[in-house]
Amino acid sequence: RMWDAENGTLLLYFGHENILYGCAFSPDGRRIITAGWDGNAFVYCAETGECQLTLGHTLEVTSCCFSHDGKYILTSGYLFARIWNAADGTFIKKLMHTDSLVAKCAFSFDDKLVLSVSNIFVIISDIDCDDCHDFICALQGGHRSIVRDACFSADGNRVVSVSDDRTALIWDSYTEIELGRERLSSDGGEVLSTFTFNEEVKSCDFTSFCGED
């Protein structure tokens, strides 16, 4: 559902046949993408509610987002994260990272890297890679239970992840990747900060402000 932010009026309803896992606006606010258990991601016109694109997976679609330049769409599901052309829905490539469900996915702010979450791993891949099994870095060893969400900081120097182990971790992985884009070991990524909570943590984000420090 889309609501008026000022008065709470229901504006539009976007339907899936079953559970809805995620939704996001395009950068210009003109389109909305949704991801569902029915194996589809739908792109709608935010003004009229018209379905413009259907992006199909074999099984459920767990996460979805637009790239920051609005040119691409990223979806995740079982085994793969998939990249699509946002204009016409053409499938571009898939990134295979694990042998289980990819629960979350996100672009870096320069849209050059993709972050995906599966099991206890946070995987970082280059969108220009030729091999779908190829990846730059696997952030692991910090969480002791399933990772639920992760994202890049606005300046691209940090990754934050949250887990069922009741912790949020900030990693210094992206800085290492950008220093020549050398391949890191599967244990790459230093944990800079750890935050502990009394309950499981399901979501995380950085502020959009990027200071000098």
Phi, psi and chi 1 to 4 in degrees:
 res  aa     phi    psi   chi1   chi2   chi3   chi4
   1 ARG       -  145.3  -66.7  175.0  170.3   86.8
   2 MET  -116.3  130.8 -175.5  171.3   71.4      -
   3 TRP  -118.8  153.6  -50.1   80.1      -      -
   4 ASP   -72.5  124.3 -171.5  -58.0      -      -
   5 ALA   -70.0  -20.5      -      -      -      -
   6 GLU   -87.3  -41.1  -67.1 -174.8   -3.5      -
   7 ASN  -122.1   -1.5   57.1   34.9      -      -
   8 GLY    77.8   13.1      -      -      -      -
   9 THR   -71.2  134.4  -58.4      -      -      -
  10 LEU   -72.5  122.5  176.9   62.0      -      -
  11 LEU   -98.9  -48.2  -59.1  175.8      -      -
  12 LEU  -144.4  153.9  -68.8  171.1      -      -
  13 TYR  -122.8  129.2  173.6   83.8      -      -
  14 PHE  -114.4  122.7  -52.5  100.7      -      -
  15 GLY  -104.4  139.5      -      -      -      -
  16 HIS  -121.0  162.5  -81.8 -100.2      -      -
  17 GLU   -76.6  -13.6  -65.8 -179.4   -0.2      -
  18 ASN  -154.1 -147.8 -151.0  -61.5      -      -
  19 ILE   -60.0  136.0  -61.0  170.1      -      -
  20 LEU   -95.9  125.6  179.3   71.3      -      -
  21 TYR   -98.4  -27.2  -75.8  123.9      -      -
  22 GLY  -167.2  161.5      -      -      -      -
  23 CYS  -156.9  157.0   57.5      -      -      -
  24 ALA  -161.1  149.4      -      -      -      -
  25 PHE   -83.5  152.4  -82.6   98.9      -      -
  26 SER   -71.5  160.7   61.0      -      -      -
  27 PRO   -57.1  -33.0  -26.6   35.5      -      -
  28 ASP   -87.2   -1.3   61.4    8.5      -      -
  29 GLY    75.4    6.3      -      -      -      -
  30 ARG   -90.1  -15.9  -64.3 -179.7  177.8  178.5
  31 ARG  -134.1  157.8  -63.3 -165.2  -68.3  170.8
  32 ILE  -130.7  136.4  -65.8  171.8      -      -
  33 ILE  -113.9  140.6 -175.7  169.5      -      -
  34 THR  -126.5  151.6   62.1      -      -      -
  35 ALA  -128.4  135.2      -      -      -      -
  36 GLY  -140.7  170.5      -      -      -      -
  37 TRP   -65.9  -21.9 -176.1   88.3      -      -
  38 ASP   -73.6    2.1   55.6   15.2      -      -
  39 GLY    88.6   13.5      -      -      -      -
  40 ASN  -128.7  150.6  -66.7  -53.1      -      -
  41 ALA  -115.0  129.4      -      -      -      -
  42 PHE  -112.2  139.9  -63.1  120.0      -      -
  43 VAL  -110.4  124.7  177.7      -      -      -
  44 TYR  -116.6  153.7  -62.7   92.7      -      -
  45 CYS   -74.0  125.2  173.1      -      -      -
  46 ALA   -71.7  -17.2      -      -      -      -
  47 GLU   -88.6  -41.2 -177.2  176.6   -6.5      -
  48 THR  -108.1  -20.4   66.2      -      -      -
  49 GLY    83.2    4.9      -      -      -      -
  50 GLU   -67.6  133.7  175.2 -170.4    5.2      -
  51 CYS   -77.8  119.6 -176.8      -      -      -
  52 GLN   -98.3  -34.5  -61.4  176.5  -24.4      -
  53 LEU  -141.2  147.2  -62.2  173.0      -      -
  54 THR  -124.1  120.0  -61.1      -      -      -
  55 LEU  -111.0  111.7  -48.2  176.4      -      -
  56 GLY   -99.0  135.7      -      -      -      -
  57 HIS  -108.6  166.7  -78.9 -125.0      -      -
  58 THR   -70.6  -40.7  -55.7      -      -      -
  59 LEU  -123.4 -162.2  -62.4  172.3      -      -
  60 GLU   -59.2  149.4   66.1  -98.1   46.3      -
  61 VAL  -101.7  117.7 -175.3      -      -      -
  62 THR   -94.8  -20.7   56.6      -      -      -
  63 SER  -157.8  156.1 -177.6      -      -      -
  64 CYS  -157.3  151.4   58.9      -      -      -
  65 CYS  -166.9  160.2   63.8      -      -      -
  66 PHE   -93.8  152.1  -74.2   89.3      -      -
  67 SER   -69.3  161.0   59.7      -      -      -
  68 HIS   -70.1  -21.7  -62.9   85.0      -      -
  69 ASP   -90.7   -1.7   61.1    9.1      -      -
  70 GLY    78.1    4.9      -      -      -      -
  71 LYS   -87.1  -24.1  -65.5 -179.6  179.2  179.9
  72 TYR  -129.4  159.2  -57.2  101.7      -      -
  73 ILE  -122.9  139.4  -71.3  170.9      -      -
  74 LEU  -118.7  128.3  179.3   63.8      -      -
  75 THR  -128.1  158.0   59.5      -      -      -
  76 SER  -134.8  155.1   63.6      -      -      -
  77 GLY  -164.8 -148.1      -      -      -      -
  78 TYR   -69.6  122.4 -175.9   67.3      -      -
  79 LEU    74.6  -36.5  -63.7 -179.6      -      -
  80 PHE  -123.2  153.3  -60.5  102.4      -      -
  81 ALA  -107.1  140.1      -      -      -      -
  82 ARG  -122.6  141.6  -59.3  171.5 -170.4 -105.4
  83 ILE  -111.7  133.9  -59.2  175.0      -      -
  84 TRP  -128.7  155.6  -47.2   77.9      -      -
  85 ASN   -76.0  122.3 -175.4  -53.7      -      -
  86 ALA   -72.3  -20.9      -      -      -      -
  87 ALA   -74.7  -45.4      -      -      -      -
  88 ASP  -127.0    1.5   58.5   12.1      -      -
  89 GLY    79.1   11.4      -      -      -      -
  90 THR   -64.3  130.2  -59.1      -      -      -
  91 PHE   -69.6  131.4  171.6   73.4      -      -
  92 ILE  -104.3  -55.0  -63.1  175.5      -      -
  93 LYS  -165.1  164.4   67.2  171.7   59.0  178.9
  94 LYS  -121.4  149.0   58.6 -174.3  176.9 -178.3
  95 LEU  -118.1  113.4  -55.4  170.7      -      -
  96 MET   -98.4  124.4 -177.7  175.0 -177.2      -
  97 HIS  -120.1  -32.7  -52.9  -51.1      -      -
  98 THR  -142.5 -176.8   68.2      -      -      -
  99 ASP  -106.2   26.0   58.0   -4.0      -      -
 100 SER  -143.6 -169.0   60.0      -      -      -
 101 LEU   -70.2  131.9 -170.6   70.9      -      -
 102 VAL   -89.5  109.8 -179.0      -      -      -
 103 ALA   -84.1  -33.3      -      -      -      -
 104 LYS  -141.8  154.9  -67.2  -72.8 -176.5  176.6
 105 CYS  -149.8  154.5   58.7      -      -      -
 106 ALA  -161.2  150.0      -      -      -      -
 107 PHE   -87.2  151.6  -77.0  101.9      -      -
 108 SER   -71.4  165.5   60.4      -      -      -
 109 PHE   -70.9  -18.4  -83.5   75.2      -      -
 110 ASP   -94.4    2.7   61.5    4.8      -      -
 111 ASP    62.5   21.1  -64.6  -37.9      -      -
 112 LYS   -95.9  -21.3  -65.2 -179.7  179.1  179.1
 113 LEU  -124.3  155.0  -60.4  177.0      -      -
 114 VAL  -122.0  134.0  165.9      -      -      -
 115 LEU  -110.1  133.5  179.0  152.4      -      -
 116 SER  -136.8  150.1   57.3      -      -      -
 117 VAL  -118.8  129.4  169.2      -      -      -
 118 SER  -153.5  128.3 -178.3      -      -      -
 119 ASN    57.8 -122.7 -155.9  -23.1      -      -
 120 ILE  -101.4   13.5   61.7  171.2      -      -
 121 PHE  -109.8  147.6  -56.6  103.9      -      -
 122 VAL  -118.2  116.7  179.0      -      -      -
 123 ILE  -106.2  135.3  -51.3  -65.6      -      -
 124 ILE  -116.8  126.5  -62.3  175.0      -      -
 125 SER  -127.1  152.1  -57.4      -      -      -
 126 ASP   -87.6  129.1 -168.1  -40.6      -      -
 127 ILE   -69.4  -13.9   66.5  169.0      -      -
 128 ASP   -92.9    5.3  -66.9  -33.9      -      -
 129 CYS   -65.6  147.7   67.1      -      -      -
 130 ASP   -87.5  -30.1  -64.4  -34.9      -      -
 131 ASP  -101.6  126.2 -173.2  -14.4      -      -
 132 CYS   -66.8  -17.4   72.6      -      -      -
 133 HIS   -88.8   -3.7  -64.8   80.9      -      -
 134 ASP   -84.0  142.8 -157.4    7.4      -      -
 135 PHE  -149.9  161.3   62.6   88.7      -      -
 136 ILE   -87.1  -44.8  -65.2  174.5      -      -
 137 CYS  -153.1  140.3  178.6      -      -      -
 138 ALA  -115.1  115.3      -      -      -      -
 139 LEU   -84.9  110.7  -52.8 -179.6      -      -
 140 GLN  -146.9  166.5   61.0 -179.8    0.0      -
 141 GLY    94.9   -9.6      -      -      -      -
 142 GLY   -93.2  -41.5      -      -      -      -
 143 HIS   -95.4  148.3  -71.7  -65.3      -      -
 144 ARG  -107.5    1.2  -59.0 -176.5  -55.7  -82.6
 145 SER  -147.3 -176.1 -171.5      -      -      -
 146 ILE   -59.5  131.5  -64.3  173.9      -      -
 147 VAL   -83.5  129.8  179.6      -      -      -
 148 ARG   -99.5  -27.9  -66.2  -62.9 -179.1 -178.7
 149 ASP  -160.8  157.8 -163.7    9.4      -      -
 150 ALA  -162.7  155.5      -      -      -      -
 151 CYS  -160.3  162.3   64.1      -      -      -
 152 PHE   -84.3  152.7  -71.5  101.5      -      -
 153 SER   -75.6  165.9   61.9      -      -      -
 154 ALA   -63.6  -34.4      -      -      -      -
 155 ASP   -87.4   -2.6   61.6    4.5      -      -
 156 GLY    78.8    6.4      -      -      -      -
 157 ASN   -92.8   -9.7  -68.3  -32.0      -      -
 158 ARG  -136.8  157.3  -57.8  -70.3 -174.9  -92.7
 159 VAL  -129.1  135.2  166.9      -      -      -
 160 VAL  -112.2  139.9   60.8      -      -      -
 161 SER  -136.4  149.5   59.1      -      -      -
 162 VAL  -129.7  152.3  -66.4      -      -      -
 163 SER  -144.2  163.9  166.6      -      -      -
 164 ASP   -66.4  -10.5  -76.5   -5.9      -      -
 165 ASP   -79.3    7.6   63.6    9.5      -      -
 166 ARG    70.5   30.0  -58.2 -178.3 -179.6 -177.8
 167 THR  -127.5  154.2   64.3      -      -      -
 168 ALA  -120.1  130.1      -      -      -      -
 169 LEU  -117.0  141.5  -57.4 -178.7      -      -
 170 ILE  -109.9  124.1  -63.9  179.6      -      -
 171 TRP  -107.4  148.0  -55.2   78.7      -      -
 172 ASP  -105.4   56.9 -176.1   24.3      -      -
 173 SER   -96.5  -39.4   61.2      -      -      -
 174 TYR   -66.4  -35.7 -167.1   33.4      -      -
 175 THR   -58.2  -43.2  -60.4      -      -      -
 176 GLU   -64.6  -38.5  -62.8  177.6   65.1      -
 177 ILE   -65.2  -41.1  -65.6  170.6      -      -
 178 GLU   -71.6  -21.1  -76.0  -61.3  -73.2      -
 179 LEU   -77.2   68.6  -64.5  176.2      -      -
 180 GLY    94.7   -2.2      -      -      -      -
 181 ARG    53.0   39.5  -72.1 -169.8  178.5  -95.7
 182 GLU   -77.1  147.4  -64.6 -179.8   -2.3      -
 183 ARG   -67.2  131.4  177.6  174.0  -58.6  -78.6
 184 LEU   -94.6  161.2  -57.9 -179.5      -      -
 185 SER   -71.0  166.9   69.9      -      -      -
 186 SER   -66.2  -12.4   59.6      -      -      -
 187 ASP  -100.7   14.3  -64.8  -39.3      -      -
 188 GLY   -64.9  152.4      -      -      -      -
 189 GLY   106.5  114.0      -      -      -      -
 190 GLU   -91.8  134.9  175.6 -172.2    0.4      -
 191 VAL   -80.5  118.9  176.0      -      -      -
 192 LEU   -89.9  -39.4  -63.2  178.0      -      -
 193 SER  -142.7  146.6  -58.3      -      -      -
 194 THR  -127.9  129.5  -59.4      -      -      -
 195 PHE  -117.7  130.5  -57.5   90.8      -      -
 196 THR  -110.3  138.0  -56.7      -      -      -
 197 PHE  -123.1  164.6  -59.9   85.7      -      -
 198 ASN   -82.5  -16.9  -66.9  -33.7      -      -
 199 GLU  -131.3  168.1  -61.8  177.8   -9.2      -
 200 GLU   -62.5  144.4  -64.9  175.0   -4.5      -
 201 VAL  -108.1  128.9 -169.3      -      -      -
 202 LYS  -107.3  -19.7  -57.5  -63.1 -174.6 -177.3
 203 SER  -147.2  156.9 -179.1      -      -      -
 204 CYS  -155.7  159.8   60.5      -      -      -
 205 ASP  -164.9  157.7 -159.7    0.2      -      -
 206 PHE  -101.1  156.7  -79.0   99.4      -      -
 207 THR   -68.3  156.1   62.8      -      -      -
 208 SER   -77.6  -16.1   58.3      -      -      -
 209 PHE   -71.7  135.3  172.2   73.5      -      -
 210 CYS  -123.8  103.4  178.7      -      -      -
 211 GLY   -80.6 -176.4      -      -      -      -
 212 GLU   -78.5  -25.3  -64.9 -179.4   -3.0      -
 213 ASP   -92.5      -  -62.6  -29.2      -      -
